[in-house]
Amino acid sequence: MKVLICGPLLSYTKRRAVEADGATLSACLADLDRRFPGLRFRVIDEQDRMRPHMRFFVNGRQTFDLAHKLRAGDTLQIVQALSGG
């Protein structure tokens, strides 16, 4: 599947779009980490939860579920949420 990478993660991938495999969001992130070591830790914490400043969109729809099912033709977008005042 196609994975769109946000700016803060470009130091890992060197590209805005990469390919990854996985039947779930968690498996896809594990595949990305095999290809780009350290990337998963930037988006998933030590308790295996999504970091609060990261957002995941599958085919344009936000998901908070690491068990979210994925298909080969899906597009996953990883976005860093912005905050401020």
Biopython code that builds the backbone (N, CA, C, O; Angstrom):
import numpy as np
from Bio.PDB.StructureBuilder import StructureBuilder

atoms = [
    (1, "MET", "N", (0.837, -1.172, 0.000)),
    (1, "MET", "CA", (0.000, 0.000, 0.000)),
    (1, "MET", "C", (0.882, 1.235, 0.000)),
    (1, "MET", "O", (2.062, 1.180, 0.344)),
    (2, "LYS", "N", (0.295, 2.325, -0.385)),
    (2, "LYS", "CA", (1.013, 3.591, -0.409)),
    (2, "LYS", "C", (0.909, 4.240, 0.963)),
    (2, "LYS", "O", (-0.169, 4.297, 1.555)),
    (3, "VAL", "N", (2.047, 4.730, 1.465)),
    (3, "VAL", "CA", (2.080, 5.415, 2.756)),
    (3, "VAL", "C", (2.634, 6.814, 2.525)),
    (3, "VAL", "O", (3.743, 6.977, 2.015)),
    (4, "LEU", "N", (1.855, 7.820, 2.903)),
    (4, "LEU", "CA", (2.272, 9.214, 2.784)),
    (4, "LEU", "C", (2.889, 9.635, 4.116)),
    (4, "LEU", "O", (2.288, 9.450, 5.174)),
    (5, "ILE", "N", (4.081, 10.196, 4.052)),
    (5, "ILE", "CA", (4.884, 10.490, 5.232)),
    (5, "ILE", "C", (4.882, 11.993, 5.524)),
    (5, "ILE", "O", (5.066, 12.805, 4.618)),
    (6, "CYS", "N", (4.673, 12.356, 6.787)),
    (6, "CYS", "CA", (4.704, 13.775, 7.172)),
    (6, "CYS", "C", (6.151, 14.253, 7.308)),
    (6, "CYS", "O", (7.073, 13.451, 7.457)),
    (7, "GLY", "N", (6.326, 15.546, 7.253)),
    (7, "GLY", "CA", (7.648, 16.170, 7.294)),
    (7, "GLY", "C", (8.555, 15.708, 8.425)),
    (7, "GLY", "O", (9.724, 15.417, 8.170)),
    (8, "PRO", "N", (8.069, 15.627, 9.679)),
    (8, "PRO", "CA", (8.952, 15.223, 10.766)),
    (8, "PRO", "C", (9.522, 13.801, 10.634)),
    (8, "PRO", "O", (10.508, 13.474, 11.295)),
    (9, "LEU", "N", (8.924, 12.965, 9.800)),
    (9, "LEU", "CA", (9.416, 11.587, 9.631)),
    (9, "LEU", "C", (10.283, 11.421, 8.386)),
    (9, "LEU", "O", (10.785, 10.327, 8.124)),
    (10, "LEU", "N", (10.461, 12.478, 7.628)),
    (10, "LEU", "CA", (11.254, 12.380, 6.393)),
    (10, "LEU", "C", (12.714, 12.034, 6.653)),
    (10, "LEU", "O", (13.387, 11.514, 5.763)),
    (11, "SER", "N", (13.214, 12.308, 7.843)),
    (11, "SER", "CA", (14.602, 11.943, 8.146)),
    (11, "SER", "C", (14.780, 10.420, 8.126)),
    (11, "SER", "O", (15.899, 9.932, 7.972)),
    (12, "TYR", "N", (13.689, 9.671, 8.281)),
    (12, "TYR", "CA", (13.747, 8.207, 8.220)),
    (12, "TYR", "C", (13.612, 7.698, 6.796)),
    (12, "TYR", "O", (14.378, 6.833, 6.371)),
    (13, "THR", "N", (12.644, 8.226, 6.054)),
    (13, "THR", "CA", (12.317, 7.673, 4.736)),
    (13, "THR", "C", (13.001, 8.391, 3.577)),
    (13, "THR", "O", (13.234, 7.787, 2.530)),
    (14, "LYS", "N", (13.321, 9.658, 3.749)),
    (14, "LYS", "CA", (13.896, 10.507, 2.691)),
    (14, "LYS", "C", (12.931, 10.714, 1.522)),
    (14, "LYS", "O", (13.313, 11.278, 0.496)),
    (15, "ARG", "N", (11.691, 10.265, 1.670)),
    (15, "ARG", "CA", (10.665, 10.403, 0.623)),
    (15, "ARG", "C", (9.317, 10.664, 1.268)),
    (15, "ARG", "O", (9.039, 10.184, 2.367)),
    (16, "ARG", "N", (8.484, 11.426, 0.580)),
    (16, "ARG", "CA", (7.136, 11.731, 1.086)),
    (16, "ARG", "C", (6.159, 10.573, 0.916)),
    (16, "ARG", "O", (5.142, 10.519, 1.608)),
    (17, "ALA", "N", (6.450, 9.652, 0.013)),
    (17, "ALA", "CA", (5.583, 8.491, -0.204)),
    (17, "ALA", "C", (6.446, 7.245, -0.318)),
    (17, "ALA", "O", (7.446, 7.232, -1.036)),
    (18, "VAL", "N", (6.047, 6.192, 0.401)),
    (18, "VAL", "CA", (6.753, 4.912, 0.362)),
    (18, "VAL", "C", (5.713, 3.801, 0.259)),
    (18, "VAL", "O", (4.516, 4.043, 0.414)),
    (19, "GLU", "N", (6.172, 2.601, -0.001)),
    (19, "GLU", "CA", (5.298, 1.430, -0.046)),
    (19, "GLU", "C", (5.505, 0.611, 1.221)),
    (19, "GLU", "O", (6.611, 0.561, 1.758)),
    (20, "ALA", "N", (4.442, -0.031, 1.697)),
    (20, "ALA", "CA", (4.526, -0.898, 2.871)),
    (20, "ALA", "C", (3.485, -1.999, 2.750)),
    (20, "ALA", "O", (2.532, -1.891, 1.979)),
    (21, "ASP", "N", (3.681, -3.055, 3.522)),
    (21, "ASP", "CA", (2.757, -4.182, 3.565)),
    (21, "ASP", "C", (2.217, -4.329, 4.976)),
    (21, "ASP", "O", (2.821, -3.849, 5.935)),
    (22, "GLY", "N", (1.081, -4.992, 5.096)),
    (22, "GLY", "CA", (0.501, -5.290, 6.399)),
    (22, "GLY", "C", (-1.003, -5.391, 6.316)),
    (22, "GLY", "O", (-1.655, -4.604, 5.630)),
    (23, "ALA", "N", (-1.552, -6.370, 7.022)),
    (23, "ALA", "CA", (-3.000, -6.580, 7.021)),
    (23, "ALA", "C", (-3.708, -5.650, 8.000)),
    (23, "ALA", "O", (-4.923, -5.466, 7.916)),
    (24, "THR", "N", (-2.944, -5.058, 8.937)),
    (24, "THR", "CA", (-3.499, -4.111, 9.901)),
    (24, "THR", "C", (-2.578, -2.899, 9.971)),
    (24, "THR", "O", (-1.456, -2.928, 9.464)),
    (25, "LEU", "N", (-3.062, -1.840, 10.602)),
    (25, "LEU", "CA", (-2.239, -0.657, 10.784)),
    (25, "LEU", "C", (-0.982, -1.008, 11.576)),
    (25, "LEU", "O", (0.107, -0.542, 11.239)),
    (26, "SER", "N", (-1.114, -1.813, 12.610)),
    (26, "SER", "CA", (0.027, -2.222, 13.417)),
    (26, "SER", "C", (1.055, -2.981, 12.577)),
    (26, "SER", "O", (2.253, -2.720, 12.687)),
    (27, "ALA", "N", (0.605, -3.905, 11.748)),
    (27, "ALA", "CA", (1.514, -4.683, 10.889)),
    (27, "ALA", "C", (2.187, -3.783, 9.859)),
    (27, "ALA", "O", (3.359, -3.976, 9.536)),
    (28, "CYS", "N", (1.464, -2.819, 9.352)),
    (28, "CYS", "CA", (2.032, -1.881, 8.386)),
    (28, "CYS", "C", (3.128, -1.043, 9.041)),
    (28, "CYS", "O", (4.179, -0.822, 8.440)),
    (29, "LEU", "N", (2.892, -0.576, 10.264)),
    (29, "LEU", "CA", (3.898, 0.199, 10.975)),
    (29, "LEU", "C", (5.126, -0.653, 11.291)),
    (29, "LEU", "O", (6.250, -0.151, 11.270)),
    (30, "ALA", "N", (4.920, -1.934, 11.581)),
    (30, "ALA", "CA", (6.051, -2.835, 11.810)),
    (30, "ALA", "C", (6.858, -3.005, 10.532)),
    (30, "ALA", "O", (8.088, -3.033, 10.573)),
    (31, "ASP", "N", (6.170, -3.121, 9.391)),
    (31, "ASP", "CA", (6.872, -3.233, 8.105)),
    (31, "ASP", "C", (7.652, -1.958, 7.805)),
    (31, "ASP", "O", (8.788, -2.023, 7.334)),
    (32, "LEU", "N", (7.059, -0.810, 8.070)),
    (32, "LEU", "CA", (7.769, 0.457, 7.876)),
    (32, "LEU", "C", (9.009, 0.521, 8.755)),
    (32, "LEU", "O", (10.053, 1.011, 8.325)),
    (33, "ASP", "N", (8.897, 0.024, 9.994)),
    (33, "ASP", "CA", (10.037, 0.055, 10.902)),
    (33, "ASP", "C", (11.155, -0.879, 10.446)),
    (33, "ASP", "O", (12.330, -0.594, 10.675)),
    (34, "ARG", "N", (10.804, -1.983, 9.808)),
    (34, "ARG", "CA", (11.831, -2.879, 9.247)),
    (34, "ARG", "C", (12.578, -2.170, 8.122)),
    (34, "ARG", "O", (13.795, -2.306, 7.993)),
    (35, "ARG", "N", (11.851, -1.420, 7.318)),
    (35, "ARG", "CA", (12.453, -0.712, 6.185)),
    (35, "ARG", "C", (13.155, 0.579, 6.604)),
    (35, "ARG", "O", (14.164, 0.976, 6.021)),
    (36, "PHE", "N", (12.595, 1.222, 7.630)),
    (36, "PHE", "CA", (13.098, 2.522, 8.096)),
    (36, "PHE", "C", (13.208, 2.471, 9.625)),
    (36, "PHE", "O", (12.342, 2.995, 10.327)),
    (37, "PRO", "N", (14.265, 1.843, 10.139)),
    (37, "PRO", "CA", (14.399, 1.632, 11.588)),
    (37, "PRO", "C", (14.235, 2.921, 12.396)),
    (37, "PRO", "O", (14.801, 3.964, 12.070)),
    (38, "GLY", "N", (13.436, 2.805, 13.466)),
    (38, "GLY", "CA", (13.187, 3.925, 14.362)),
    (38, "GLY", "C", (11.905, 4.675, 14.071)),
    (38, "GLY", "O", (11.427, 5.419, 14.928)),
    (39, "LEU", "N", (11.336, 4.504, 12.891)),
    (39, "LEU", "CA", (10.132, 5.254, 12.516)),
    (39, "LEU", "C", (8.953, 4.915, 13.428)),
    (39, "LEU", "O", (8.236, 5.812, 13.870)),
    (40, "ARG", "N", (8.747, 3.632, 13.712)),
    (40, "ARG", "CA", (7.595, 3.228, 14.515)),
    (40, "ARG", "C", (7.624, 3.877, 15.894)),
    (40, "ARG", "O", (6.586, 4.306, 16.398)),
    (41, "PHE", "N", (8.800, 3.954, 16.508)),
    (41, "PHE", "CA", (8.895, 4.536, 17.848)),
    (41, "PHE", "C", (8.495, 6.008, 17.858)),
    (41, "PHE", "O", (8.069, 6.522, 18.892)),
    (42, "ARG", "N", (8.622, 6.674, 16.752)),
    (42, "ARG", "CA", (8.216, 8.079, 16.670)),
    (42, "ARG", "C", (6.701, 8.232, 16.665)),
    (42, "ARG", "O", (6.194, 9.304, 16.996)),
    (43, "VAL", "N", (5.962, 7.175, 16.295)),
    (43, "VAL", "CA", (4.502, 7.284, 16.189)),
    (43, "VAL", "C", (3.755, 6.407, 17.201)),
    (43, "VAL", "O", (2.577, 6.639, 17.471)),
    (44, "ILE", "N", (4.439, 5.398, 17.761)),
    (44, "ILE", "CA", (3.838, 4.479, 18.729)),
    (44, "ILE", "C", (4.698, 4.490, 19.990)),
    (44, "ILE", "O", (5.924, 4.412, 19.904)),
    (45, "ASP", "N", (4.063, 4.587, 21.164)),
    (45, "ASP", "CA", (4.841, 4.683, 22.406)),
    (45, "ASP", "C", (5.207, 3.309, 22.970)),
    (45, "ASP", "O", (4.927, 2.278, 22.358)),
    (46, "GLU", "N", (5.841, 3.313, 24.153)),
    (46, "GLU", "CA", (6.313, 2.077, 24.791)),
    (46, "GLU", "C", (5.171, 1.169, 25.250)),
    (46, "GLU", "O", (5.387, -0.023, 25.469)),
    (47, "GLN", "N", (3.976, 1.704, 25.396)),
    (47, "GLN", "CA", (2.803, 0.903, 25.775)),
    (47, "GLN", "C", (2.015, 0.439, 24.552)),
    (47, "GLN", "O", (0.882, -0.029, 24.670)),
    (48, "ASP", "N", (2.628, 0.573, 23.381)),
    (48, "ASP", "CA", (2.015, 0.155, 22.112)),
    (48, "ASP", "C", (0.730, 0.938, 21.813)),
    (48, "ASP", "O", (-0.249, 0.392, 21.305)),
    (49, "ARG", "N", (0.767, 2.232, 22.141)),
    (49, "ARG", "CA", (-0.355, 3.132, 21.842)),
    (49, "ARG", "C", (0.128, 4.224, 20.900)),
    (49, "ARG", "O", (1.307, 4.576, 20.878)),
    (50, "MET", "N", (-0.804, 4.745, 20.129)),
    (50, "MET", "CA", (-0.473, 5.852, 19.236)),
    (50, "MET", "C", (-0.059, 7.055, 20.061)),
    (50, "MET", "O", (-0.707, 7.388, 21.054)),
    (51, "ARG", "N", (1.012, 7.702, 19.654)),
    (51, "ARG", "CA", (1.424, 8.924, 20.359)),
    (51, "ARG", "C", (0.350, 9.994, 20.129)),
    (51, "ARG", "O", (-0.214, 10.073, 19.037)),
    (52, "PRO", "N", (0.063, 10.809, 21.137)),
    (52, "PRO", "CA", (-1.053, 11.763, 21.040)),
    (52, "PRO", "C", (-0.889, 12.816, 19.947)),
    (52, "PRO", "O", (-1.884, 13.385, 19.498)),
    (53, "HIS", "N", (0.315, 13.087, 19.514)),
    (53, "HIS", "CA", (0.522, 14.116, 18.495)),
    (53, "HIS", "C", (0.531, 13.543, 17.069)),
    (53, "HIS", "O", (0.751, 14.280, 16.108)),
    (54, "MET", "N", (0.295, 12.241, 16.933)),
    (54, "MET", "CA", (0.283, 11.613, 15.602)),
    (54, "MET", "C", (-1.148, 11.254, 15.211)),
    (54, "MET", "O", (-1.967, 10.895, 16.056)),
    (55, "ARG", "N", (-1.430, 11.358, 13.916)),
    (55, "ARG", "CA", (-2.739, 10.998, 13.373)),
    (55, "ARG", "C", (-2.524, 10.060, 12.190)),
    (55, "ARG", "O", (-1.548, 10.181, 11.449)),
    (56, "PHE", "N", (-3.457, 9.125, 12.031)),
    (56, "PHE", "CA", (-3.395, 8.152, 10.949)),
    (56, "PHE", "C", (-4.697, 8.212, 10.162)),
    (56, "PHE", "O", (-5.786, 8.183, 10.734)),
    (57, "PHE", "N", (-4.570, 8.296, 8.852)),
    (57, "PHE", "CA", (-5.730, 8.340, 7.967)),
    (57, "PHE", "C", (-5.596, 7.215, 6.946)),
    (57, "PHE", "O", (-4.568, 7.086, 6.282)),
    (58, "VAL", "N", (-6.637, 6.410, 6.828)),
    (58, "VAL", "CA", (-6.681, 5.339, 5.834)),
    (58, "VAL", "C", (-7.732, 5.740, 4.811)),
    (58, "VAL", "O", (-8.916, 5.869, 5.122)),
    (59, "ASN", "N", (-7.271, 5.930, 3.593)),
    (59, "ASN", "CA", (-8.157, 6.372, 2.510)),
    (59, "ASN", "C", (-8.937, 7.636, 2.901)),
    (59, "ASN", "O", (-10.114, 7.782, 2.571)),
    (60, "GLY", "N", (-8.258, 8.539, 3.607)),
    (60, "GLY", "CA", (-8.853, 9.813, 3.978)),
    (60, "GLY", "C", (-9.676, 9.814, 5.248)),
    (60, "GLY", "O", (-10.184, 10.859, 5.654)),
    (61, "ARG", "N", (-9.817, 8.648, 5.890)),
    (61, "ARG", "CA", (-10.621, 8.566, 7.125)),
    (61, "ARG", "C", (-9.710, 8.303, 8.306)),
    (61, "ARG", "O", (-8.897, 7.378, 8.282)),
    (62, "GLN", "N", (-9.849, 9.119, 9.341)),
    (62, "GLN", "CA", (-8.988, 8.986, 10.508)),
    (62, "GLN", "C", (-9.306, 7.708, 11.270)),
    (62, "GLN", "O", (-10.469, 7.324, 11.398)),
    (63, "THR", "N", (-8.260, 7.050, 11.777)),
    (63, "THR", "CA", (-8.438, 5.875, 12.616)),
    (63, "THR", "C", (-7.551, 5.988, 13.839)),
    (63, "THR", "O", (-6.451, 6.537, 13.777)),
    (64, "PHE", "N", (-8.041, 5.462, 14.951)),
    (64, "PHE", "CA", (-7.287, 5.431, 16.202)),
    (64, "PHE", "C", (-7.014, 3.987, 16.620)),
    (64, "PHE", "O", (-6.544, 3.737, 17.730)),
    (65, "ASP", "N", (-7.307, 3.049, 15.740)),
    (65, "ASP", "CA", (-7.258, 1.620, 16.045)),
    (65, "ASP", "C", (-6.072, 0.964, 15.341)),
    (65, "ASP", "O", (-6.046, 0.897, 14.112)),
    (66, "LEU", "N", (-5.093, 0.479, 16.102)),
    (66, "LEU", "CA", (-3.944, -0.198, 15.500)),
    (66, "LEU", "C", (-4.346, -1.517, 14.835)),
    (66, "LEU", "O", (-3.607, -2.040, 14.000)),
    (67, "ALA", "N", (-5.513, -2.055, 15.202)),
    (67, "ALA", "CA", (-6.004, -3.286, 14.583)),
    (67, "ALA", "C", (-6.824, -3.009, 13.316)),
    (67, "ALA", "O", (-7.378, -3.934, 12.722)),
    (68, "HIS", "N", (-6.900, -1.743, 12.907)),
    (68, "HIS", "CA", (-7.659, -1.373, 11.712)),
    (68, "HIS", "C", (-7.169, -2.200, 10.520)),
    (68, "HIS", "O", (-5.971, -2.242, 10.238)),
    (69, "LYS", "N", (-8.086, -2.847, 9.834)),
    (69, "LYS", "CA", (-7.744, -3.697, 8.690)),
    (69, "LYS", "C", (-7.337, -2.848, 7.490)),
    (69, "LYS", "O", (-7.942, -1.812, 7.212)),
    (70, "LEU", "N", (-6.309, -3.299, 6.788)),
    (70, "LEU", "CA", (-5.816, -2.626, 5.587)),
    (70, "LEU", "C", (-5.832, -3.580, 4.406)),
    (70, "LEU", "O", (-5.726, -4.796, 4.569)),
    (71, "ARG", "N", (-5.968, -3.007, 3.205)),
    (71, "ARG", "CA", (-5.919, -3.789, 1.966)),
    (71, "ARG", "C", (-4.781, -3.245, 1.107)),
    (71, "ARG", "O", (-4.318, -2.122, 1.308)),
    (72, "ALA", "N", (-4.346, -4.042, 0.167)),
    (72, "ALA", "CA", (-3.194, -3.683, -0.673)),
    (72, "ALA", "C", (-3.384, -2.336, -1.385)),
    (72, "ALA", "O", (-2.409, -1.605, -1.555)),
    (73, "GLY", "N", (-4.578, -1.995, -1.795)),
    (73, "GLY", "CA", (-4.814, -0.757, -2.536)),
    (73, "GLY", "C", (-5.061, 0.473, -1.679)),
    (73, "GLY", "O", (-5.291, 1.560, -2.209)),
    (74, "ASP", "N", (-5.015, 0.314, -0.360)),
    (74, "ASP", "CA", (-5.270, 1.440, 0.535)),
    (74, "ASP", "C", (-4.136, 2.453, 0.512)),
    (74, "ASP", "O", (-3.012, 2.153, 0.107)),
    (75, "THR", "N", (-4.462, 3.652, 0.956)),
    (75, "THR", "CA", (-3.454, 4.693, 1.178)),
    (75, "THR", "C", (-3.487, 5.069, 2.647)),
    (75, "THR", "O", (-4.534, 5.425, 3.187)),
    (76, "LEU", "N", (-2.336, 4.986, 3.284)),
    (76, "LEU", "CA", (-2.192, 5.380, 4.678)),
    (76, "LEU", "C", (-1.441, 6.693, 4.717)),
    (76, "LEU", "O", (-0.386, 6.834, 4.099)),
    (77, "GLN", "N", (-1.981, 7.648, 5.439)),
    (77, "GLN", "CA", (-1.308, 8.940, 5.613)),
    (77, "GLN", "C", (-0.979, 9.092, 7.090)),
    (77, "GLN", "O", (-1.852, 8.962, 7.948)),
    (78, "ILE", "N", (0.294, 9.369, 7.379)),
    (78, "ILE", "CA", (0.745, 9.607, 8.750)),
    (78, "ILE", "C", (0.985, 11.106, 8.876)),
    (78, "ILE", "O", (1.778, 11.689, 8.137)),
    (79, "VAL", "N", (0.280, 11.720, 9.834)),
    (79, "VAL", "CA", (0.311, 13.172, 9.984)),
    (79, "VAL", "C", (0.664, 13.516, 11.423)),
    (79, "VAL", "O", (0.193, 12.862, 12.353)),
    (80, "GLN", "N", (1.483, 14.530, 11.608)),
    (80, "GLN", "CA", (1.753, 15.027, 12.942)),
    (80, "GLN", "C", (0.784, 16.154, 13.241)),
    (80, "GLN", "O", (0.721, 17.137, 12.503)),
    (81, "ALA", "N", (0.026, 16.017, 14.323)),
    (81, "ALA", "CA", (-0.929, 17.045, 14.719)),
    (81, "ALA", "C", (-0.174, 18.275, 15.205)),
    (81, "ALA", "O", (0.880, 18.157, 15.830)),
    (82, "LEU", "N", (-0.708, 19.435, 14.921)),
    (82, "LEU", "CA", (-0.117, 20.689, 15.360)),
    (82, "LEU", "C", (-0.921, 21.245, 16.509)),
    (82, "LEU", "O", (-2.139, 21.075, 16.571)),
    (83, "SER", "N", (-0.242, 21.906, 17.414)),
    (83, "SER", "CA", (-0.940, 22.563, 18.512)),
    (83, "SER", "C", (-0.264, 23.896, 18.782)),
    (83, "SER", "O", (0.825, 24.170, 18.279)),
    (84, "GLY", "N", (-0.895, 24.680, 19.546)),
    (84, "GLY", "CA", (-0.319, 25.977, 19.866)),
    (84, "GLY", "C", (-1.398, 26.939, 20.314)),
    (84, "GLY", "O", (-2.560, 26.568, 20.480)),
    (85, "GLY", "N", (-0.999, 28.154, 20.502)),
    (85, "GLY", "CA", (-1.967, 29.110, 20.993)),
    (85, "GLY", "C", (-1.864, 30.425, 20.300)),
    (85, "GLY", "O", (-2.622, 31.345, 20.607)),
]
sb = StructureBuilder()
sb.init_structure("model")
sb.init_model(0)
sb.init_chain("A")
sb.init_seg("    ")
for serial, (resi, resn, name, xyz) in enumerate(atoms, 1):
    if name == "N":
        sb.init_residue(resn, " ", resi, " ")
    sb.init_atom(name, np.array(xyz, "f"), 0.0, 1.0, " ", f" {name:<3s}", serial, name[0])
structure = sb.get_structure()
